[in-house]
Amino acid sequence: MPQESPQQVVEHLFRHESGKMIAVLTRVFGTHNLSMAEDVVQEAFLKAAQTWRYDQLPDNPAAWLMRVAKNKAIDIIRRQHTYRLYSEELAHHLQAQANEAVSIAEQLFLDTEIADSQLRMIFTCCHPSLKEEDQIALTLKTISGFSTAEIARALVTNETVIQKRLYRAKQFLKEEQIKLEIPTGAQLTERLEIVYAVLYLLFNEGYNSGKEDELIRRDLCVEAMRLALLLTQHPAGNQPATFALLSLMCFQASRFESRMGENNTIILLQHQDRNTWSKELIEKGFQFLTHSSQGQTLTIYHIESAIAAEHCMTDTFENTNWERMLYLYDLLLEMKPTPLVQLNRAIVLAQMKQPQQAIRDIWNIDDVNKLLTSQYLFSAVLGDLYTQVGDGNNARKYLTQAHDLTTSLAEKKLIQEKIKHAEQIHLN
């Protein structure tokens, strides 16, 4: 493999190291100075790009960047003695003497403190007073090192919208003087639920991307998994639900290589080559699922992971234990009575040779007509079910509706093939 250029190294490190640096610097300067922390990180990477272009790369580029950021932070502390510029963690030390504040700041750059700062930043980005879309944008920007353009592409919107979300979130942190801290007690439980929801949405957006030309956004999935793993490594996040969520992600990610064929075509689960599924990720999925069984709590992530595990336990699609799957979906429906869960349960019924019942169950979903005209998946599944019962007219109607609703070229291509099949049924 060709050696990476200094610019490529800088770009790679920005994605993987900038979040750590921002987290530590925000702990030094306070959340009200998040923009200052981001500026310091930008300066460190700019210096790297300029220095490494002419000199040899340092033995440990990540450590080099962190040292530059630390030195810049300490320089600011020594030059600025106004305590309002810093977090409460350092402010009262500055009032005594700058050297003591510098000593504390240096301690925050230790490896254990860096991990702790990252977790604090995750909980801060997922503050319950922020809107969900702001939480996701802020998480991707400050923790994951995504650019505004990348976030816009990932969330299928434009940069102006993302800029507004980020500005709104940062203003909230600044005006409300939100502390960079890990909640305790009931607040920790509440905040963890929000963190799980954000990581779950982040992974799902990558797994079923809304992008026109890219069905799978692996960078989003990998980032969601990285943050979930980070949670497991801290006492505050070392919870059964965290391991269940990470387990679910592992099972789903194990199928990456089998989901897409040549020419950007989708390979459905029943046609996937299971030999291409990642055995390593499946093994990790079962390890995390076993770990999640400790304790008395059963969450939606436990059940969803168990559902994904069922697919990994059988050698063929036909041998799937559909009775077990139906039982799991019934459990999930009790805890998460959403239209999407009802839709997936109907799919299981169809696999159990009950397509007519599956169709009836879909029509019983609340506001199903609105869902059929706004979310392609509902029309696509209903069209499939009508195909199964030989109703080519309705099959063609709902598949065409799904085709018009989806933005994914790969999905459109798959649905076009299904429409052709439905037309054959209609003609016969």
N, C-alpha and C positions, 0 to 999 in steps of 0.2 A: 504493500500500500504506500502511495506517495505521502511524504511527510507534510503535515499541515503547515500552512504559512502562519506567520505571527498574527495576521488579521483574523484568520480562521480560529486560532486559539483564543484570541480576545473575544470573538463572537460566542464561541462555545462556553467560555468561562462566564460571560455576562449572563447567559441563561441559567447557569448552574450555581454561580457564586454571588451574584448581585443581591439576591434575596437575603442571604445570610448577612451581608454587609449592611444593607438597609435596616435590617432588624436590629443589629447591634447599635448602629448609629442613631436609630430612633430611640433606643433605650437611653442613649447618652443625651440627646437633644430634646427628647420628649415628642409625643405625637403631634403637638402643635407646630413642630419644626420638621415634619415629614419631608417637605420639599427640600429643606436644607440637607437632610440625610441623603436624599436622592441626588442632589447636586454634588455632594462629596464623592459619592460612588461614581458618578459620571466622570468626575475629574480624575479619579484613580484609573479608570479604564482608558481615558484619553491619554494619560501619561504612559500607560502600558503600550497602547498602540503606537505612540511616538518613540518610546524607548526601545521596544522589542524589534522595531523595524530595522534598526541598525545594529543592535547588540544581539548576542545569543540569548535565547530564552532562559530565564532563571530555572534552577532545578525544580522548584516548586512554585509555579506561576500563581496558584490560588493563594498561597501564603504570602507571596510578594504583594498581591493586590490588597490583601487584608492588612498588611503592615503599612502600606501607603495610606489606606483609609484611616487606620488608627493614628498615624502620625499627623494627618490632616486634622482629625478631630481634636487631638491634643493641642495642636497649634492654635486652633480656634479657641479652645478653653483658656489657653495662656494669654491670648490677645483680648478676649472678651470676658470681662468679669461680671457682666450683668446676669444675675441669676435667672432672669426670665427667659434667657436663651436656652435653658437646659431643663431636663426632666427633674422632678422632685427628688429623684434618687441622687442627683448631684448638686442641686441648687444650694442646700444648706451647707454643703462642704465648701462650695465656692465662697460663701459668705465668710467662712473661716480662713481658708487660704487655697490658692489655686493648686498648689502641689498635691494636696490631699485629694482634690477632685480628679486630678490627672491620674493619680494612683488607682483610684476606683475605676476610672474610664479604662485604664489598661487592663484591669482584671476582667472587664466585660468582654474583652477580646479573646479570653481563654476558650478552648474548644467546648467545655461543658456549658459555659455561659452563652456561647454562640447558639447552641442548640436550644437553650432555654429562651433566648431572645426571639428565635424563630417561632417557637410555640406561642410566645406572648403576642407576636405579630399576627399569627393565624387567628387567635381569639379576638384580637382587636379588629381585624378586617371583617370578622363575622359578628360584629356587635349587633345585638337585636334591634337597635333603633335604626339601623341602616336598611334600606330596601334590598331585597334579594339580589337584584341586578347590580346594585352598587357593591354589595359584598363580593360577588364573583369578579367584577372588574378590578376592584382594589386588590383582591387576592392574587389575581393573575399579574397585575402590575408590580406590586411591591414584594411579593414573596417568590413569584415564579419568573420574574424578569421578562415578561412579555411586553413588547412595544404596543403602543396604542393601535397601530395598524394591525398587528397580529391578533389583538383582542377583538377588534372589530370583525376580522375575518372569521375568527373562531366562533363568535357569537352571532354571526350573520347579520351584522348591522354596519353602520358607517363610523368613521373616526370621530365625527362631531358628537355623535351620541355617546361614545365611550369617554370622550374628553369631559362632557357634561357630568357623566356618572362619577368619574374620578374627582372632578372638582367638588361636586356635591359631597362626596364621601370625606374628602380631606377637610373641607370646611366644617363638617360636622365634628370631626375629631379635634379640630383646632378650637372651635367655638365652645364645645362642651368640655374641653380639657380632659379628654378620655385618657386614662392611664394605660400604659403598656404593661398589662399584668395578666396573670392567669387567675380566673375567678375561682372561688371556693364554694363548697356546700351546694345549695340548690342552684345558685347562679352558674356553677360549673356544669351541672347536668343540663341546664337550659342552653348554655352556650355550646356545649358539645353537640347537642341535637342540631343546632344551626350549622356548625362546622361539618357534621356528617352530611347534611342536606346539600351544602355548597360543594363538597368533594364528590358527592354522588352525581350532582348535576354536571359538574365539570367532566367527570369520567364519561357520563352518558353522551354529552355533547361531542366528545371525541370518538366514542364508539359508534354513534349514529350521527355523523356530522351533517349539519344543515348546509354545508358548502356544496355548491353546484358540481364541482369537479373532483371532490375528494370525500368519499364515503366515510373513511376512517381517519381521524386526526390523532395519530399516535402520540404526538407531543402533549396533547391535553390529557390523554389517558395515563401516560407515564408520569406526568406532573401530579395528577390526582393520587396515583399510587405512592409516589414519593412522599407527599404530604401525609397520607394515611400512615405510612410506615414511620414517619417522624413522630406522629401522635403516639404510636405504640411504644416508643422508646422513652417516653416521659411519664412519670407517675400520674400526672393529671389526665393523660390520654390513654393510659394502659388499661383499657376497659374492654369487656367482652364485645360490645357493639363495634368498637374500633377494629378488632380482629375479624369480626363477621363482615364488615364492610370491605376490608382489605382482601379477605378471602373471596368475596364476590368479584372484586376487580380482577383477581388472579385468574379465576375460572373464565371470566369473559375474555380477558386479554389472551388467554391460551389459544383462542381460535382465530387470532388475527390473520395468520398466514393462509387459512382455508376459506376466508370469507369472500375474497375477491379473485376472479379469474382473469384471463387475458382480455385485453381491450376494455378494462374497467367494467367487467360484468360481475354481478352479484351471484355468489353461490349460496343457495339456501341451506339451512342446517341439515335437512334430510339428504342433501347431495354432497356435503363436505367430506373430504378425505380426512378421517380422524387420525390417520398416521401423521398428519402435518400439525396436529394440535401439540402445543408445547407441553411435554411431559413434566418439565421442570416447574412451570407455572401451575400446572394441575396439582403437582405434589405440594407446592407451597400453599395452594388454595386449601387443600385438605388439612395441612398443618395449622393454618390460621383458623380454619373452621373448628378444628378440635380444640384449639386454644380458646375460642370464643364460647365454648360450652361451659366454661368455668363460671360459677355464679348461678343465680336464680332468674336472671332477666332474659326474656325472649323478645327480640326486636324484629322489625321488618327486615333488617339486614341479615339476621340469622336465617329467616325464611327464604329470602331471595337467594342467598348463598346456597342454601340446601337445594333450591330449585335448579340452580346452575350446576350444582354437583351431580344431580341426577343424570344430566346429559353426559358428564364426564365419566360416569360409572358404567356406561353401556358401550358395547363395541359397535353397535349400529343404531341408527335412528329408530328402526322398527322395533328393537328390543327395549326401548325406553319404557320405564314403569309408569304408564300414564295414570293408573289408579293412584299411585303415590303422588304424582304431580298434581292431580285434582285435589287430593287431600291438602297438599301444601298451599295451593292457590285458595282453597277455602279458608285456611288459617290466615293467609295474607289479606284476604278480602275483609276479614273481621277487623284487622288492625289498620288496614289501608284501603278503605272502600272508595277507590277512585275508578273512573271510567277505564283507564288503561289496564288496571288489574282485572276488571270485568272482561275486557276484550281478550286478554291473555288466557283467562279461564275458559272463555268460549272456544279459543283455539285448541285447548286441551280436550274439550268435549268433542270437537270435530275429529281429533286423532283417536278418540274412543268410539268412532263410528256413530256419532250423534250430531251430524251437521245441522239437521233441522232444529234441534234444541239449541244449538250454538247460535243460529240465526235469531231465534226467538229471544235469547238472552241479550243479544246485542241490541235488538229493538227495544228492550226494556231498560236500557241504560238511560239515565236522566240526560235530557238535552241532546239525545243522540243525533237528531237532525242537524243541530248546530255543529256537532263534532264531525259529522259526515261531510259537511261543506267547508270545514276549516282545517281539519287535520287529516292528511292523506292516509295515514295508517288505518283509520277506522273504515274508510271506503275501500281500501285495498283488501283488508281482511274480509269484509262483507262480500266483496266481489268474488274472492276466492271461494267462500262458502257457497255462494250461489252457483259457482262452477261445479262444485262437488255434488250438488243436488240436481244438476242438469238444467238449471234455469239460466240459459245463455243470455237472455234479454237483460235480466237484472245484473248478471255477472258483468256484461259489457258496460252497462250503465255506471256501476259503481267503480269498476276498474278505470274507466275513462275519467271519472271524477277524481280518482286518486292520482292518475297520471298528470292531470292539470294542476293539482295542488302541490305536488312535490317539486322541489328545486334541484334535487339530485339527478344528474344525468344517468348514473348507474341505476337508480330506482326507476327512472322513466323507461330505460331500456328493458328492464325486467318486466315491468307492467305491460309494455307493448307486446311482449311475447304472450303474456296471459290474456290480453285482449284478443289476440289472434285465435287462441284456443277457445275463448268464449264465443267468438263469432262462428267458429266451426260447430259448436254445440247448438247455437241459435239456428244455423242453416239446416242442421240435421233434425 
